[in-house]
Every structure is written in structure tokens, then in C-alpha cells.
Amino acid sequence: MHAKNDEYFDILFNQKEQVAFMYKWFALKRVLKGIFTYIIIIFIMSVLFNTVNEQTMRASIEDQVRAESMRLKNMQPSAIQRFQQQRRDELIHLYRLDRPLLERILFRTWNTVTFNFGKSTIIKSSRGERDVITIIGEAIPRSLILFTLAAAIEIAVGIILGLKKAQKPGGTLDRTTSLLTMIVYGMPTFWLAMILIMFFVYQLKIFPSAGMHSVPPPQGIMYFIDLLWHMTLPLLTLLLIGFWGISFVVRNIVLSILQEDYIMAARARGIPENRVLFGHTLRTAAPPLITISVLSLLASISGAIIFEGIFSWPGLGNLYWIAVQQNDIPVLMGDLAVTVGLYQLGLIMLDLTYGFMDPRIKVGGKA
């Protein structure tokens, strides 16, 4: 009897080791695939922006040579021309503009992948710095504090509302919220933003129309209160539109699960409805709900160009638009690289979580 038990535990231990090895192999392949995909995307972006980027760099070189030559005094015009040509050649060689096209693109791709974005051509940080990584580092928290906070609230409200809708399909709550979903979810965000600005800013005069802080910004605790005051209206706009679609999707997912036999059996055993809903049902619906949540959070990181423009919110979306308008390619490439990188990282984490939750994914879909 003891021999059979020992043999059983040995088989179980070996199976666990095999599952752990398969998960590690799956995780390694997924990470390498994500890195490769990211490099390919950055390479394509480098090809698309190559011409404009090099034109901007050559113009910047000419400005630098002109500024340096103006500081030269008591020199013959011919000597100044020789200095300008020598300095121009040095800078062109420094930025590899004299190298073959493919080498230039690959060099720029490598710099972008390693987050060596260089310096901006026009845009500056709040402290007057021109390092692209510093400029982007200031914009990321501003997008996170508004859009990611809104996405987190939308997910929580959407899941709770979706569960309640699925609990009594066809009821008053379900019919009312479904009608509101069709009305509100189709509204353009920028249109609703302008309506709310007209009402709360110009009619009621409760909130400021734009910006992240008052000018000049207050000090101490009032700084954060002023931030919340400026953030309330854009956050309210995002919430009024955001959670309806999530609740509708959650309702349809949960509704099909509630028809399963084990849910019926749990109800027949007298288990409280909230425990059935938030325990058994929510656990089964976890994979698609995790997907919805993670994708919503990832989409929130990059901000929104039009929305940030309306509220003058200095996030990644507004930075992207300013970089396009001012033809600041280093900032544009840095903005896109950081956004794509964060999105790829989120997708990798999502797949690794799926692989951890579902053993079939570890072995390529085999049971």
C-alpha cells in the first residue's frame, strides 16, 4: 500500500515539474516574441519617419554651424567658410548622415529601442531641458493620473453593473441601462466634453475650462486640491462614456455562465445569490474580464489627442500632437516608442497570466 502511495506521489511530482518546465518555456517564447515584435514596429516607424527626421537633423546642423560661426571674429570670409564646411562635415559624420540608408535606419532603430532618444529640436521640459526622455517622463504621470484612473473606475463600475444586469436579465435595471448604453456609448468623447464645458464652466462656473493647475500653481496641500479641481471635469467626461460598454460586455459574458449546471446546482443548494454571483460566476468569467481590464488600462496609458487638446491636459496625447505640429521627430519617436513598449509589455503580462491560469496554453492548446 505504501509503495503504491509513493509511486502516486512520484508521478504527481513529475507532472508538476513538467508543467513548471512547460510554463517557463512558454513564458520565454512569449517574451522573445514580444521583444521581436517591438523591434519590428520601431524599425517600421524609423523607416516612415526617416526622411523627415534627416531633414530636421540637417536643418539643426545648419543652425548650429551658423550660430558657432557668428561667434568668430577677426577672421577672413574664406576662413569662416572653411570652418563652416569642416564643422558641417563633423556633425554630419557624428549623426551618421554620411552612412548608407539602411545603416542609418538601423542605427536610429537601435537608439530608439534602447531608449536613447537624444534631444528634442523644439520642445522643452518644464525645467527647460531638451532631453526627450525627460520630456516624456513628465507627460507619462499626467496621462496615468487621468486616463488610467478613469479606466480603473470604469472597469470596477462596469463589472459590478454588468453582474447586476445579468442577475435579472430583462428587468428594469437591465432594460434601462441597455438603452442608456446605446445612447451614451455612441457619443463622441470630444462632443460630450464640449457640452460639459459649456454647462459646468460657462453656465454654472464650477470647474476651470482647461489646464492641470492654476497659474501660478498653489503650494502645499492646496497644490493637490487644485489638481483634483482641474481633473474633475475631464474625469467625469471619461466616466460618463466609459463604463457603459464594459457593463454590457460583462452582462453578456456572465449571462451565459449563469445558465451552466454547476451554477444551477449552487443555487439549488441554497448558496446566497451574492456568493454565487461574485464567487462561482466571477471566477469562471475571470479570463475574459482580465482581458477587458488589461486592454482598457493599456489603452489609457497613451492618453487621447483630441480629448487632451480640448482640456489642455499635458499628457502623452497632447505631447504627440505638439510634436507633430512642430515637426519635433525625436519627441514623436520617443512618444510612440514608449507607448508601444508599454502596450507590448502589458500584452506579454496578459499572456503570461493566461498561461498561469490555463494549463492548456502552456502546451500550445493541447489538453
N, C-alpha and C positions, 0 to 999 in steps of 0.2 A: 504493500500500500504506500509506504514511504517512498519507494523507488518510483512509483507512478507519479506521485506528487512532485518529486524532484524533477522528473522528466517534463512534467507540465510547466513548471516554473522556468525551466531552461528554455523551452520552446517560446514561452511568453516573453522572456528576457531578450531572446534573439529577435523576435518580431519587433520589439520596441527599438532595438538597436538598428534594425533595417529601416524602420520608419524614420528614426532620427537621421540616419545617413541620407535617405532619400530627400528629406526636407532640406538638409544642408546643401545637397546637390541642386535641388530646385531653387533654393534661395540664391546660390552662386550664379546659376544661369540667368535668373531674373535680374540680378544686379548688373551683370555684364551686358545683358540685353538693353537695360535702361541706359547705361553709360554709352553704349554704341549708338542708340537712338538719339541721345542728346548730342553727341558729336556730329552725327549726320545732319541734324536740324541746324546746328550752329554753322556747319560748313555751307549749307544751302543759303542761310542768311548772309554769310560772308560773301558768297557769290553775288547775291542780289544787290547788296549794298556796296560792292567793290568799287564801281565807277564813281559813285557819289562820294564815297569815303576818300578815295585818292584825290579827287578834285578838291575836296575840303582840305586835305593834308597839304597839297601843293600850294593852295592859297594861303594856308597858315605859314608855310615855309617862306613864301614871298613876303608876308607881313613881318616875319621875324627878321629876315635879311634886311629889309628896308629899315626897320627900327634900329638894328645894330649899325648899319652904315650911316645913319643920321648922327650917331654919336661920334663919328670920326671927323676930326678937324685937322686943318693944315695938311691935307693930302691932295694930290693931283687927281683929277677926274678919272684918269686911266687906272691909277692905283685903287681907287674906290671900286671901279668896275671889276678889277681883278679880285679884290676882296669879296665882292658880292657873288661872283661866279664860283670862287673857291668855297665860300660858306654855303652857297646853294647846293653845290655838289656834295659837301659833307653831310648836310641834313637829308638830302635825297638818299644817300647811302645809309645814313643812320636809320631811316624809316623803311629801308629796303625797297624803295620805289624804283630802283635801277635793276631789280631782280626780275626773273621771268614771272609771268602772270600767275601760274599755278603755285609757284613758291610763295608769292605774296599772299595769295588767298589762304594757303595752308598755314603760313606764319600768323596771319590775322585770326584764323580759326583757333590755333593753339593758344594765342594770347587770350581770346575770349573764353575758351574752355577752362583755362587756369585762372580766370577772373582778373587777368591783367588788362584792364580796360584802358589804362592810360589816363590822359587828361582831356577834359571837355574843351571844345573850341569856343563856346559862348557861355553856357550855363554855369552858374556858380552855386556853391552851397550857401547855407545861411551865414557861415563864417567867412565867406569869400573864397573858399578853396575850390580848385578845379579838378580835383581827383574824382573820377567817375564813381569809384566805389564808395566814396564819402557822400556824394550827391544821392546815389541810390540808397545808401544806408539811412539817410534822413527820410526818404519817401516811404520805405517799407513799413515802419511802425505806424505811419499815418494811414496807410491803407488797411493795415491789420486792425487798428483800433476802431475803424468804422465798418468796413465791409466784412471782416471776419467775425466781429462781434454781432453784426446783423445776421450773418449766416448761421451762427451758433444759436441765436434766439429763434430764428426761423425754423431750424431743424427741430429744436425742442418743442415749440408750439405746434409745428406741423405733425410731428409724430403723435403727440397727445391728442390733437384734434382728429387725426386720421383714425386712431384707435377708437375714440368715442363714436365717430361716424360709422365705423364697421360694426360696432356693438349693436346698433339698431339701424340696419340699412333700410332706407325708405322712410325713416322717421323725420320728425320736424327738423332736428339738427342737421341730418344728412341732406335733406332737400334744400334747406335754406343755405347752408354753406356751399353746396354744389352749385347753386345758382350764383352765389357771390363769387365763386371761383371762376366761373365762365365770364363774369363781368369784369372783375378786378384783374385777373391774370392776363387778360388781353390788353390791358392798358400799357402804353409805353411809359417806362420809368421817368423819362425826362418830361413827359407831358404832365404826369401826376406831380412831379417835383415843382414845376412852374405853377400849377394850380395851388399847391400847398404854400408856396412862397407868396403868391398873391393874397391868400387868405390869412395866414399866420403872421406874415411880415408887414404887409401894407394895410390890411384891414384891422386885425387885432393888435398888431405891433407887439407880439410876444417874443419872437425869436429874431436873431440877426439874419440877414439875407444870404451872407456868404462868409467864407473865411473860416479859419480854425481857431483864431484868437482875436481879441480886441486889439486895437492899436492905440497906444502901446499895450503889450500884454501885462496883466497884473502879476503880482508876486505872491509867493507863499501858497496857501491853500486856495486862494481866490484864482490862482492860475488854473487849477484843475476844475473848479466850479465854472470858470469861464469856458474851458474846453467842453465840458458837458453841455453848457448852454448853446454853444455853437454846433455841437454834434447832434442835438436832439432832433432837429427838423430833418436833416438828411437820413438819420437813423429811422425815424418814423416813416419816411417815404419808402425806404427799402423794406421795412417790416410789413407795411400795408399791402405790398405786392408779393413779397417773397414766400410766405408760409402757406398760401392757398394751394399752390401746385403740389408742394410736398405732402400736404394733408390728403389731397386727392389720390396721389400715388400710393401712400401708405394705406389708405382706406381700401383700395382695390387689392393690395397685397395681403392685408390682414383678413379681408373678407373671404378669400379663397382658403386661407388656413383655418378659419373658424368652422369650415364645413368638414374638416378631417375627423376621422373616427375617434382619435385619442382626445380631441377637444370635446366631442360629444360625451365620451366616457368620463372625462374630468368633471363636466357639468353634472352628469348623472350621479357621480359620487358625492355631490353636494359641495364641491370646492367653490369658495367665493368667486364671484364673477371677476372682480378686480385681479384676483390671483391668477385666474385663467387667462385674463386679457394681458396683464403685464408680466406674467411668468411664462406659462406654456406658449402662448401665441407670440409674444415678443421675442422669445428665444429662437423660435423657428424662423421668424421673419428677420433675424439679425443680419444675415449676409446681404440681402438687397438694401436694407436700411443703412448698413455701414457704407455700402457703395454710394448711396444717395448723399449721405452726410459728408463723406470724404471728398467727393467730387464738388459738392457745394462749397466746402471750405477751401479747396484748391482754387476754384474759380474766383473766390473772393479776394485772393491774395493780390492779383494783378490790378484790382480796382476797376473803374469804369471811366472811359474817356469823356463821354458826354455828360454823365452824371457829375463827375468831379469838376467839369468845366462850369456847370450850372451853379454849383455851390462853392466854386473856387476852393475846392478841397485839395491840398498839395500832396496827393498820393502818387502812386506809380502811374495811374492812368493819365493824370494831368501832366506829369513829367514826360510821359511818352508823347503827348500832344505838343508840348512846348518844344521838345527835341525835334519833332517833325517840322514844326513851323520855322524853327531857327536853323534847321539843317545841321544839327549837332549829332553827327553819326556816332561818335564814341558813347555818348549818353544813350542814344537809341539802341545801339547794340548791347550795351550793358543792361539796360532795362529789359530787353527781350531775353537776354541770356539768363538773368536772374529769375524772371518769371517762368521761362521754360524749364529751368533747372529745378525750381521748387515744385512745379507741376509733375515733372518726371519722378522726383523723389517721393511725392505723395502717391503716385501710381505704383511705384515699387513697394512702398509700405502697405498699400492696399492689397496687392497680390500676395505679399508675404503673410499678411493677416488671413487672407482666404486660404492659403496653403496650410496655415496652422490650424484653422478651424475645420477644413475639409480634407481628410487624408487622400481622397481620390485625386486632388490636384497635384500632390507630390509625385504621383506616378503617371502623370500625363493623362488623367481621366480614366484609368483602369480601376475597377472596384477592388 
